[in-house]
């Protein structure tokens, strides 16, 4: 086998991002703002059924013409999600619909729906078995890998949760991070170029924290920004080759 060698260049390839915040802070609005300021259409794989009602109000996102919504069955979710992911790469679907970004809203609810679906089909009176958690975990990680191969931008949203840490010196603190199964959260975040926490001020301004702190999980592997307004998220600054 002949190895293909590449040099390091700023080729502005599609990005993969995970954006998270507490429920109601602005995940769906963030998707709308990013779509409004992006080229091409944004396909939203809708799990939690909030984005259409949120964006229809027109309070923050004024132009929703570039947002396309596909509802994923949140009852028979495992099979529905499998077929949805498969369909993305078939028949020129992405090119035909001028899709440049695929957003999943949201991954935290998708986990719960898959587990609920698998549990309902098991023998534990609706309670997911240990194997069901493994099915869900492998399905989500492999889904992200597949979506990264489609040649478009990928945005996953999640709710946030808190975990406690203790330093060797005994100092204790808590950290906010995406609400994803602890078995795969590092894997998912590791596959993303950007992990950002969405914030909303009382005046309606929405921003994204892109730099990690002791209390916030975040990263930005694309440029040097430590934070940005949501509507400026895609304004990445690339170093000249």
C-alpha positions as a Python dict, from the first residue, in 0.01 Angstrom:
ca = {
    (1, 'X'): (0, 0, 0),
    (2, 'X'): (131, 344, -96),
    (3, 'X'): (95, 600, 181),
    (4, 'X'): (-64, 937, 103),
    (5, 'X'): (139, 1217, 261),
    (6, 'X'): (2, 1563, 333),
    (7, 'X'): (161, 1885, 451),
    (8, 'X'): (12, 2106, 722),
    (9, 'X'): (-192, 2379, 552),
    (10, 'X'): (-484, 2608, 640),
    (11, 'X'): (-725, 2447, 396),
    (12, 'X'): (-1034, 2576, 576),
    (13, 'X'): (-1189, 2230, 581),
    (14, 'X'): (-1534, 2178, 738),
    (15, 'X'): (-1544, 2213, 1115),
    (16, 'X'): (-1701, 1992, 1381),
    (17, 'X'): (-1840, 2164, 1691),
    (18, 'X'): (-2018, 2071, 2012),
    (19, 'X'): (-2209, 2359, 2173),
    (20, 'X'): (-2376, 2319, 2511),
    (21, 'X'): (-2568, 2511, 2777),
    (22, 'X'): (-2849, 2471, 3027),
    (23, 'X'): (-3199, 2410, 2885),
    (24, 'X'): (-3359, 2731, 2762),
    (25, 'X'): (-3038, 2932, 2737),
    (26, 'X'): (-3016, 2917, 2359),
    (27, 'X'): (-2903, 2598, 2180),
    (28, 'X'): (-3175, 2620, 1916),
    (29, 'X'): (-3128, 2995, 1878),
    (30, 'X'): (-2755, 2943, 1835),
    (31, 'X'): (-2816, 2702, 1549),
    (32, 'X'): (-3046, 2957, 1387),
    (33, 'X'): (-2795, 3241, 1422),
    (34, 'X'): (-2512, 3029, 1285),
    (35, 'X'): (-2731, 2921, 992),
    (36, 'X'): (-2830, 3281, 926),
    (37, 'X'): (-2463, 3378, 899),
    (38, 'X'): (-2345, 3074, 702),
    (39, 'X'): (-2330, 2992, 334),
    (40, 'X'): (-2562, 2721, 212),
    (41, 'X'): (-2838, 2551, 409),
    (42, 'X'): (-2826, 2406, 759),
    (43, 'X'): (-3001, 2072, 808),
    (44, 'X'): (-3121, 2027, 1166),
    (45, 'X'): (-3179, 1672, 1287),
    (46, 'X'): (-3443, 1757, 1544),
    (47, 'X'): (-3457, 1536, 1852),
    (48, 'X'): (-3605, 1751, 2127),
    (49, 'X'): (-3870, 1927, 1916),
    (50, 'X'): (-3777, 2282, 2021),
    (51, 'X'): (-3608, 2444, 1725),
    (52, 'X'): (-3912, 2504, 1504),
    (53, 'X'): (-4112, 2680, 1774),
    (54, 'X'): (-3807, 2876, 1892),
    (55, 'X'): (-3710, 3005, 1550),
    (56, 'X'): (-4068, 3064, 1433),
    (57, 'X'): (-4099, 3347, 1688),
    (58, 'X'): (-3852, 3553, 1488),
    (59, 'X'): (-3732, 3733, 1800),
    (60, 'X'): (-3358, 3678, 1752),
    (61, 'X'): (-3315, 3490, 1425),
    (62, 'X'): (-3481, 3701, 1157),
    (63, 'X'): (-3403, 3490, 850),
    (64, 'X'): (-3477, 3118, 879),
    (65, 'X'): (-3483, 3051, 504),
    (66, 'X'): (-3157, 2852, 522),
    (67, 'X'): (-3277, 2620, 802),
    (68, 'X'): (-3410, 2278, 699),
    (69, 'X'): (-3556, 2054, 971),
    (70, 'X'): (-3579, 1675, 977),
    (71, 'X'): (-3751, 1528, 1282),
    (72, 'X'): (-3593, 1209, 1416),
    (73, 'X'): (-3849, 968, 1562),
    (74, 'X'): (-3810, 1010, 1939),
    (75, 'X'): (-4001, 689, 2019),
    (76, 'X'): (-3851, 431, 1782),
    (77, 'X'): (-3528, 624, 1794),
    (78, 'X'): (-3255, 364, 1746),
    (79, 'X'): (-3378, 249, 1404),
    (80, 'X'): (-3488, 598, 1300),
    (81, 'X'): (-3149, 748, 1384),
    (82, 'X'): (-2967, 468, 1204),
    (83, 'X'): (-3172, 522, 887),
    (84, 'X'): (-3141, 902, 908),
    (85, 'X'): (-2762, 890, 931),
    (86, 'X'): (-2747, 642, 642),
    (87, 'X'): (-2971, 862, 426),
    (88, 'X'): (-2740, 1163, 462),
    (89, 'X'): (-2479, 1000, 242),
    (90, 'X'): (-2715, 854, -19),
    (91, 'X'): (-2831, 979, -359),
    (92, 'X'): (-2656, 1313, -350),
    (93, 'X'): (-2896, 1431, -77),
    (94, 'X'): (-2652, 1687, 68),
    (95, 'X'): (-2559, 1843, -267),
    (96, 'X'): (-2916, 1847, -398),
    (97, 'X'): (-3032, 2045, -95),
    (98, 'X'): (-2725, 2274, -84),
    (99, 'X'): (-2649, 2160, 272),
    (100, 'X'): (-2323, 2295, 412),
    (101, 'X'): (-2395, 2232, 781),
    (102, 'X'): (-2566, 1946, 966),
    (103, 'X'): (-2680, 2019, 1322),
    (104, 'X'): (-2804, 1765, 1577),
    (105, 'X'): (-3033, 1919, 1838),
    (106, 'X'): (-2967, 1775, 2085),
    (107, 'X'): (-2736, 1489, 2173),
    (108, 'X'): (-2834, 1471, 2541),
    (109, 'X'): (-3196, 1400, 2450),
    (110, 'X'): (-3089, 1163, 2171),
    (111, 'X'): (-2909, 948, 2428),
    (112, 'X'): (-3220, 932, 2647),
    (113, 'X'): (-3447, 851, 2352),
    (114, 'X'): (-3225, 569, 2228),
    (115, 'X'): (-3201, 416, 2575),
    (116, 'X'): (-3576, 446, 2628),
    (117, 'X'): (-3641, 281, 2293),
    (118, 'X'): (-3399, -6, 2354),
    (119, 'X'): (-3528, -50, 2709),
    (120, 'X'): (-3889, -75, 2591),
    (121, 'X'): (-3793, -361, 2361),
    (122, 'X'): (-3599, -549, 2628),
    (123, 'X'): (-3698, -774, 2915),
    (124, 'X'): (-3646, -531, 3205),
    (125, 'X'): (-3989, -367, 3202),
    (126, 'X'): (-3864, -68, 3007),
    (127, 'X'): (-3537, -27, 3194),
    (128, 'X'): (-3232, -29, 2961),
    (129, 'X'): (-2991, -319, 3005),
    (130, 'X'): (-2616, -269, 3033),
    (131, 'X'): (-2579, -380, 2672),
    (132, 'X'): (-2822, -106, 2566),
    (133, 'X'): (-2588, 160, 2705),
    (134, 'X'): (-2306, 12, 2499),
    (135, 'X'): (-2523, 6, 2184),
    (136, 'X'): (-2606, 373, 2239),
    (137, 'X'): (-2248, 476, 2309),
    (138, 'X'): (-2099, 304, 2005),
    (139, 'X'): (-2383, 429, 1784),
    (140, 'X'): (-2326, 794, 1876),
    (141, 'X'): (-1948, 792, 1846),
    (142, 'X'): (-1966, 612, 1511),
    (143, 'X'): (-2237, 854, 1397),
    (144, 'X'): (-2010, 1150, 1462),
    (145, 'X'): (-1723, 983, 1278),
    (146, 'X'): (-1952, 920, 981),
    (147, 'X'): (-2089, 1274, 976),
    (148, 'X'): (-1734, 1411, 978),
    (149, 'X'): (-1673, 1218, 654),
    (150, 'X'): (-1959, 1387, 466),
    (151, 'X'): (-1763, 1700, 377),
    (152, 'X'): (-1990, 1947, 562),
    (153, 'X'): (-1977, 2137, 888),
    (154, 'X'): (-2117, 1942, 1184),
    (155, 'X'): (-2270, 2097, 1495),
    (156, 'X'): (-2397, 1892, 1787),
    (157, 'X'): (-2575, 2059, 2076),
    (158, 'X'): (-2612, 1928, 2430),
    (159, 'X'): (-2746, 2028, 2767),
    (160, 'X'): (-2491, 2096, 3037),
    (161, 'X'): (-2417, 1919, 3360),
    (162, 'X'): (-2177, 1960, 3651),
    (163, 'X'): (-1913, 1728, 3789),
    (164, 'X'): (-1702, 1763, 4102),
    (165, 'X'): (-1322, 1756, 4100),
    (166, 'X'): (-1072, 1731, 4382),
    (167, 'X'): (-709, 1841, 4339),
    (168, 'X'): (-431, 1637, 4501),
    (169, 'X'): (-395, 1922, 4751),
    (170, 'X'): (-756, 1873, 4856),
    (171, 'X'): (-901, 2175, 4677),
    (172, 'X'): (-1247, 2103, 4545),
    (173, 'X'): (-1426, 2267, 4254),
    (174, 'X'): (-1701, 2191, 4005),
    (175, 'X'): (-1684, 2199, 3626),
    (176, 'X'): (-1955, 2251, 3364),
    (177, 'X'): (-1937, 2020, 3065),
    (178, 'X'): (-2170, 1867, 2800),
    (179, 'X'): (-2433, 1629, 2932),
    (180, 'X'): (-2318, 1316, 2751),
    (181, 'X'): (-2257, 965, 2883),
    (182, 'X'): (-1935, 972, 3086),
    (183, 'X'): (-1810, 669, 2891),
    (184, 'X'): (-1798, 865, 2564),
    (185, 'X'): (-1792, 1236, 2654),
    (186, 'X'): (-1414, 1259, 2611),
    (187, 'X'): (-1433, 1065, 2284),
    (188, 'X'): (-1706, 1291, 2146),
    (189, 'X'): (-1531, 1610, 2256),
    (190, 'X'): (-1202, 1479, 2124),
    (191, 'X'): (-1353, 1433, 1776),
    (192, 'X'): (-1471, 1795, 1772),
    (193, 'X'): (-1259, 2091, 1660),
    (194, 'X'): (-1453, 2321, 1891),
    (195, 'X'): (-1635, 2267, 2219),
    (196, 'X'): (-1810, 2580, 2340),
    (197, 'X'): (-2042, 2685, 2621),
    (198, 'X'): (-2327, 2914, 2518),
    (199, 'X'): (-2405, 3212, 2742),
    (200, 'X'): (-2696, 3455, 2727),
    (201, 'X'): (-2695, 3802, 2886),
    (202, 'X'): (-3003, 3980, 3015),
    (203, 'X'): (-2989, 4220, 2720),
    (204, 'X'): (-3034, 3926, 2482),
    (205, 'X'): (-2671, 3908, 2369),
    (206, 'X'): (-2555, 3550, 2317),
    (207, 'X'): (-2195, 3438, 2321),
    (208, 'X'): (-1984, 3124, 2319),
    (209, 'X'): (-1693, 3053, 2554),
    (210, 'X'): (-1417, 2884, 2350),
    (211, 'X'): (-1136, 2860, 2605),
    (212, 'X'): (-1129, 2612, 2892),
    (213, 'X'): (-1117, 2731, 3250),
    (214, 'X'): (-1105, 2543, 3577),
    (215, 'X'): (-1485, 2551, 3585),
    (216, 'X'): (-1580, 2527, 3217),
    (217, 'X'): (-1502, 2258, 2958),
    (218, 'X'): (-1420, 2422, 2625),
    (219, 'X'): (-1163, 2414, 2345),
    (220, 'X'): (-1087, 2583, 2014),
    (221, 'X'): (-851, 2404, 1777),
    (222, 'X'): (-925, 2625, 1476),
    (223, 'X'): (-811, 2973, 1575),
    (224, 'X'): (-698, 3173, 1878),
    (225, 'X'): (-1031, 3321, 1987),
    (226, 'X'): (-1122, 3268, 2352),
    (227, 'X'): (-1485, 3355, 2292),
    (228, 'X'): (-1720, 3514, 2041),
    (229, 'X'): (-2075, 3623, 1975),
    (230, 'X'): (-2288, 3337, 1848),
    (231, 'X'): (-2354, 3512, 1518),
    (232, 'X'): (-1977, 3550, 1469),
    (233, 'X'): (-1897, 3186, 1547),
    (234, 'X'): (-1815, 3095, 1186),
    (235, 'X'): (-1578, 3394, 1141),
    (236, 'X'): (-1272, 3179, 1199),
    (237, 'X'): (-938, 3350, 1150),
    (238, 'X'): (-693, 3133, 961),
    (239, 'X'): (-318, 3185, 959),
    (240, 'X'): (-177, 3256, 616),
    (241, 'X'): (18, 2965, 464),
}
